[in-house]
Amino acid sequence: MTYDLFISDFDGTLGTAPDIIEPETVSAIKRFCDKGGIFAVCSGRMMASILPICRKYGLKGLAVAYQGAMINDIETGRNLFTGGMSADISAEIAEYFLKRNISVITEIDDVMYYQGSSHYIGIYENGCKVKGVSVEDMKDFIIKNGRVVQKVIGLCGPEETKEITPLLQEKYVGRALVNNGAAILAEAVSPTCSKKVAVEYLANFYKVPLDKVIAVGDSTNDLELLNGPWHGVAVGDGREELKKIADEITVPYKEQPVKVLLEKYCL
């Protein structure tokens, strides 16, 4: 095997909403693990969303959620790491969305809270298979709750997402990572709990040298996943920003990139 640890994003890379992984890809993962390889999912989804998917397909080991802000053992559900943004920064970002009449979701301790009534909330809930809790004043709720926030999400049309993402990236540089897990999502997470940090955590946990790690993703929330001294691969129909920094560009999602890469390097 060229790589001992294979780390994959979920949506648009390993699987598709709400919880589908193709049988051929599942088979390739099983063969890789049977040979002694380690397979891990590193997703922007909530742990409450990604954990049932991992269990459905018999994946074992660790799962990463919230782009790195939560890491759990798949089989036991035991939490190994939880981080996030401060309440102050999270409340400020939520207020920015609300002032633009953008529906906002905040995820705290693996519970989804939302303010604003729009069809985008329903799309997000259905895609994640997790129901949210409505709050009247998100800014006030975050401040009074006082807990670290795993993610703040603004849900709007793709054109508005493209407009506000770079504005927020510039405004919160060094304080929050702002990217897109999907065309309708502008997501803010902690820069100290990124997918890059998650890869380093997984490699250390499994005692795998970084040059024996391969990571694959498709969207701008995977920029950190590919940004390290490991082999970073972009899905063929993924975002152009990701392709520019990738070590390799593989096949489009419909051609099962995880299966293709496992067969190329690990089987």
MITORFI-913196 format. One line per field, with one value per residue (C-alpha): residue number from 1; residue in one letter; chain; x, z, y negated. Coordinates in nm, 2 decimals. Each point is the difference from the previous one (the first is absolute). Example, Ala and Ser with C-alpha at 12.3 -4.5 7.8 and 13.67 -1.06 7.14 Angstrom:
% residues 2
resi	(1; 2)
resn	(A; S)
chain	(A; A)
xx	(1.23; 0.14)
zz	(0.78; -0.07)
yy	(0.45; -0.34)
This chain:
% residues 267
resi	(1; 2; 3; 4; 5; 6; 7; 8; 9; 10; 11; 12; 13; 14; 15; 16; 17; 18; 19; 20; 21; 22; 23; 24; 25; 26; 27; 28; 29; 30; 31; 32; 33; 34; 35; 36; 37; 38; 39; 40; 41; 42; 43; 44; 45; 46; 47; 48; 49; 50; 51; 52; 53; 54; 55; 56; 57; 58; 59; 60; 61; 62; 63; 64; 65; 66; 67; 68; 69; 70; 71; 72; 73; 74; 75; 76; 77; 78; 79; 80; 81; 82; 83; 84; 85; 86; 87; 88; 89; 90; 91; 92; 93; 94; 95; 96; 97; 98; 99; 100; 101; 102; 103; 104; 105; 106; 107; 108; 109; 110; 111; 112; 113; 114; 115; 116; 117; 118; 119; 120; 121; 122; 123; 124; 125; 126; 127; 128; 129; 130; 131; 132; 133; 134; 135; 136; 137; 138; 139; 140; 141; 142; 143; 144; 145; 146; 147; 148; 149; 150; 151; 152; 153; 154; 155; 156; 157; 158; 159; 160; 161; 162; 163; 164; 165; 166; 167; 168; 169; 170; 171; 172; 173; 174; 175; 176; 177; 178; 179; 180; 181; 182; 183; 184; 185; 186; 187; 188; 189; 190; 191; 192; 193; 194; 195; 196; 197; 198; 199; 200; 201; 202; 203; 204; 205; 206; 207; 208; 209; 210; 211; 212; 213; 214; 215; 216; 217; 218; 219; 220; 221; 222; 223; 224; 225; 226; 227; 228; 229; 230; 231; 232; 233; 234; 235; 236; 237; 238; 239; 240; 241; 242; 243; 244; 245; 246; 247; 248; 249; 250; 251; 252; 253; 254; 255; 256; 257; 258; 259; 260; 261; 262; 263; 264; 265; 266; 267)
resn	(M; T; Y; D; L; F; I; S; D; F; D; G; T; L; G; T; A; P; D; I; I; E; P; E; T; V; S; A; I; K; R; F; C; D; K; G; G; I; F; A; V; C; S; G; R; M; M; A; S; I; L; P; I; C; R; K; Y; G; L; K; G; L; A; V; A; Y; Q; G; A; M; I; N; D; I; E; T; G; R; N; L; F; T; G; G; M; S; A; D; I; S; A; E; I; A; E; Y; F; L; K; R; N; I; S; V; I; T; E; I; D; D; V; M; Y; Y; Q; G; S; S; H; Y; I; G; I; Y; E; N; G; C; K; V; K; G; V; S; V; E; D; M; K; D; F; I; I; K; N; G; R; V; V; Q; K; V; I; G; L; C; G; P; E; E; T; K; E; I; T; P; L; L; Q; E; K; Y; V; G; R; A; L; V; N; N; G; A; A; I; L; A; E; A; V; S; P; T; C; S; K; K; V; A; V; E; Y; L; A; N; F; Y; K; V; P; L; D; K; V; I; A; V; G; D; S; T; N; D; L; E; L; L; N; G; P; W; H; G; V; A; V; G; D; G; R; E; E; L; K; K; I; A; D; E; I; T; V; P; Y; K; E; Q; P; V; K; V; L; L; E; K; Y; C; L)
chain	(A; A; A; A; A; A; A; A; A; A; A; A; A; A; A; A; A; A; A; A; A; A; A; A; A; A; A; A; A; A; A; A; A; A; A; A; A; A; A; A; A; A; A; A; A; A; A; A; A; A; A; A; A; A; A; A; A; A; A; A; A; A; A; A; A; A; A; A; A; A; A; A; A; A; A; A; A; A; A; A; A; A; A; A; A; A; A; A; A; A; A; A; A; A; A; A; A; A; A; A; A; A; A; A; A; A; A; A; A; A; A; A; A; A; A; A; A; A; A; A; A; A; A; A; A; A; A; A; A; A; A; A; A; A; A; A; A; A; A; A; A; A; A; A; A; A; A; A; A; A; A; A; A; A; A; A; A; A; A; A; A; A; A; A; A; A; A; A; A; A; A; A; A; A; A; A; A; A; A; A; A; A; A; A; A; A; A; A; A; A; A; A; A; A; A; A; A; A; A; A; A; A; A; A; A; A; A; A; A; A; A; A; A; A; A; A; A; A; A; A; A; A; A; A; A; A; A; A; A; A; A; A; A; A; A; A; A; A; A; A; A; A; A; A; A; A; A; A; A; A; A; A; A; A; A; A; A; A; A; A; A; A; A; A; A; A; A)
xx	(0.00; 0.13; -0.22; -0.10; -0.25; -0.27; -0.21; -0.31; -0.25; -0.36; -0.23; 0.10; 0.31; -0.09; -0.38; -0.30; -0.29; -0.16; 0.21; 0.09; 0.34; 0.02; 0.04; 0.32; 0.16; -0.10; 0.15; 0.33; 0.01; -0.05; 0.27; 0.24; -0.08; 0.04; 0.35; 0.08; -0.08; -0.18; -0.30; -0.14; -0.28; 0.07; -0.32; -0.15; -0.32; -0.12; 0.12; -0.37; -0.02; 0.33; 0.02; -0.32; 0.13; 0.33; -0.18; -0.24; 0.29; 0.20; 0.28; 0.21; 0.25; -0.03; -0.24; 0.07; -0.29; -0.04; 0.31; 0.21; -0.18; -0.12; 0.16; -0.18; 0.05; -0.25; -0.09; -0.03; -0.09; 0.27; 0.11; 0.37; 0.01; -0.24; 0.10; -0.14; -0.04; -0.06; -0.36; 0.10; 0.13; -0.28; -0.27; 0.16; 0.00; -0.36; -0.10; 0.17; -0.21; -0.32; 0.05; 0.01; -0.33; 0.19; -0.12; 0.26; 0.08; 0.23; 0.13; 0.09; 0.08; -0.14; -0.33; -0.13; -0.16; -0.15; -0.16; -0.20; -0.26; 0.11; 0.00; 0.38; -0.05; -0.21; 0.26; 0.28; -0.20; -0.11; 0.36; 0.14; -0.29; 0.01; -0.28; 0.09; -0.13; -0.15; 0.12; -0.15; 0.33; 0.31; 0.25; -0.15; -0.03; 0.37; 0.12; -0.23; 0.09; 0.37; 0.13; 0.25; -0.17; 0.10; -0.14; -0.21; -0.17; -0.17; -0.25; -0.07; 0.01; 0.32; 0.06; -0.03; 0.22; 0.27; -0.03; 0.01; 0.26; 0.31; -0.13; -0.02; 0.33; 0.17; -0.20; 0.08; 0.35; 0.18; -0.32; -0.22; 0.03; -0.28; -0.07; -0.27; -0.11; -0.27; -0.11; -0.27; 0.23; 0.23; 0.17; 0.21; 0.21; 0.30; 0.34; 0.14; -0.23; 0.04; 0.02; 0.37; 0.03; -0.23; 0.23; 0.29; -0.21; -0.09; 0.35; 0.13; -0.28; 0.07; 0.38; 0.01; 0.27; -0.14; 0.15; -0.20; -0.33; -0.23; -0.29; -0.27; -0.28; -0.21; -0.09; 0.16; -0.06; 0.26; 0.28; 0.14; -0.05; 0.24; 0.24; 0.28; 0.30; -0.22; -0.15; -0.30; -0.24; -0.29; -0.31; -0.02; -0.31; 0.09; 0.06; 0.27; 0.15; 0.07; 0.14; 0.26; 0.16; -0.05; 0.29; -0.23; -0.34; -0.19; -0.33; -0.33; -0.23; -0.23; 0.30; 0.06; 0.33; 0.06; -0.02; 0.22; 0.27; -0.01; 0.05; 0.28; 0.20; -0.12; -0.13)
zz	(0.00; -0.09; 0.27; 0.34; 0.11; -0.25; 0.11; -0.20; 0.00; -0.02; -0.21; -0.37; 0.07; 0.19; -0.01; -0.07; 0.20; 0.20; 0.08; -0.32; -0.07; -0.31; 0.07; -0.21; 0.21; 0.32; -0.13; -0.08; 0.35; 0.16; -0.21; 0.10; 0.37; -0.03; -0.13; 0.31; -0.14; 0.20; -0.15; 0.16; -0.09; 0.05; -0.06; 0.05; 0.11; 0.36; 0.19; 0.04; -0.38; -0.09; 0.27; -0.10; -0.36; 0.11; 0.20; -0.28; -0.22; 0.26; 0.03; 0.31; 0.18; 0.03; -0.18; -0.03; -0.01; -0.02; -0.22; 0.29; 0.31; 0.12; -0.01; 0.12; 0.00; -0.25; 0.18; 0.36; -0.08; 0.26; -0.05; -0.03; -0.09; -0.01; -0.08; -0.17; -0.02; 0.29; 0.07; -0.08; -0.35; -0.07; 0.10; -0.21; -0.31; 0.06; 0.03; -0.34; -0.17; 0.17; -0.09; -0.37; 0.06; -0.04; 0.19; 0.26; 0.16; 0.30; 0.11; 0.37; 0.18; -0.30; 0.01; -0.29; 0.07; -0.26; -0.04; -0.31; -0.20; -0.35; -0.22; 0.04; 0.37; -0.12; -0.27; 0.26; 0.25; -0.27; -0.13; 0.34; 0.13; 0.32; 0.13; 0.13; 0.30; -0.08; 0.21; -0.01; 0.03; -0.10; 0.11; 0.35; 0.01; -0.08; 0.25; 0.28; -0.08; 0.03; -0.15; -0.28; -0.33; -0.25; -0.30; -0.12; -0.33; -0.22; -0.25; -0.32; -0.38; -0.17; -0.14; 0.35; 0.14; -0.25; 0.09; 0.38; 0.04; -0.10; 0.20; 0.31; -0.07; 0.00; 0.30; 0.22; -0.12; 0.29; 0.20; -0.21; -0.31; -0.24; -0.29; -0.18; 0.06; -0.27; -0.24; 0.25; 0.31; 0.13; 0.29; 0.28; 0.22; 0.23; -0.16; 0.29; -0.08; -0.38; -0.22; -0.02; 0.38; -0.02; -0.24; 0.23; 0.29; -0.18; -0.12; 0.35; 0.15; -0.24; 0.00; -0.38; -0.15; -0.19; -0.33; 0.04; 0.01; -0.30; 0.03; -0.25; -0.03; -0.24; 0.15; 0.15; 0.35; -0.11; -0.07; 0.35; -0.05; -0.30; 0.15; 0.16; -0.06; -0.10; -0.34; -0.07; -0.27; -0.15; -0.14; -0.38; 0.01; 0.33; 0.05; -0.21; 0.31; 0.13; -0.32; -0.01; 0.33; -0.04; -0.06; -0.23; -0.17; -0.02; -0.17; 0.05; 0.28; -0.22; -0.08; 0.37; 0.07; 0.34; -0.16; -0.29; 0.24; 0.23; -0.30; -0.14; 0.32; 0.27; -0.14)
yy	(0.00; -0.35; -0.16; 0.15; -0.26; -0.11; -0.31; -0.10; -0.28; 0.13; -0.21; -0.01; 0.22; 0.32; -0.02; -0.21; -0.14; 0.12; 0.31; 0.19; 0.17; 0.22; 0.37; 0.02; -0.27; 0.17; 0.32; -0.17; -0.16; 0.34; 0.16; -0.28; 0.04; 0.38; -0.06; -0.20; -0.35; -0.27; -0.18; -0.32; -0.24; -0.37; -0.19; -0.35; 0.17; 0.03; 0.30; 0.09; 0.02; 0.16; 0.27; 0.19; 0.01; 0.15; 0.26; 0.07; 0.11; 0.18; -0.26; 0.01; -0.21; -0.38; -0.24; -0.38; -0.24; -0.38; -0.02; 0.11; -0.14; 0.34; 0.34; 0.31; 0.38; 0.14; 0.32; -0.13; -0.36; -0.11; -0.36; -0.05; -0.36; -0.30; -0.36; -0.30; -0.37; -0.23; -0.12; -0.36; 0.06; 0.25; -0.25; -0.27; 0.23; 0.11; -0.37; -0.07; 0.26; -0.11; -0.37; 0.12; 0.19; 0.33; 0.30; 0.11; 0.33; 0.04; 0.34; 0.04; 0.32; 0.20; -0.18; -0.21; -0.33; -0.23; -0.34; -0.10; 0.16; 0.11; 0.31; 0.01; 0.11; 0.30; 0.09; 0.00; 0.21; 0.25; 0.03; 0.06; 0.20; -0.20; -0.23; -0.34; -0.20; -0.35; -0.30; -0.35; -0.20; 0.19; -0.26; -0.02; 0.38; 0.05; -0.25; 0.13; 0.36; -0.09; 0.33; 0.03; 0.02; 0.28; -0.18; -0.30; 0.03; -0.26; 0.16; -0.19; 0.02; 0.10; -0.35; -0.16; 0.27; -0.09; -0.36; 0.02; 0.28; -0.21; -0.30; 0.22; 0.16; -0.34; -0.13; 0.30; 0.10; 0.17; 0.02; 0.22; 0.22; -0.08; 0.23; 0.20; 0.36; -0.05; -0.27; -0.13; 0.00; -0.26; 0.17; -0.14; 0.23; -0.04; -0.02; 0.20; 0.29; 0.03; 0.30; -0.04; 0.02; 0.31; 0.17; -0.06; 0.13; 0.32; 0.07; -0.04; 0.21; 0.28; -0.05; -0.04; -0.22; -0.30; 0.12; 0.32; -0.20; -0.07; -0.25; -0.07; -0.26; -0.21; -0.34; -0.31; 0.14; 0.26; -0.25; 0.07; 0.38; -0.01; -0.26; 0.20; 0.22; 0.29; 0.09; -0.23; 0.09; -0.20; 0.16; -0.05; -0.21; -0.18; -0.37; -0.16; -0.16; 0.35; 0.13; -0.28; 0.12; 0.37; 0.24; 0.20; -0.03; 0.32; 0.11; -0.18; 0.11; 0.21; 0.22; 0.08; -0.18; 0.17; 0.34; -0.11; -0.14; 0.31; 0.23; -0.23; -0.03; 0.24; 0.33)
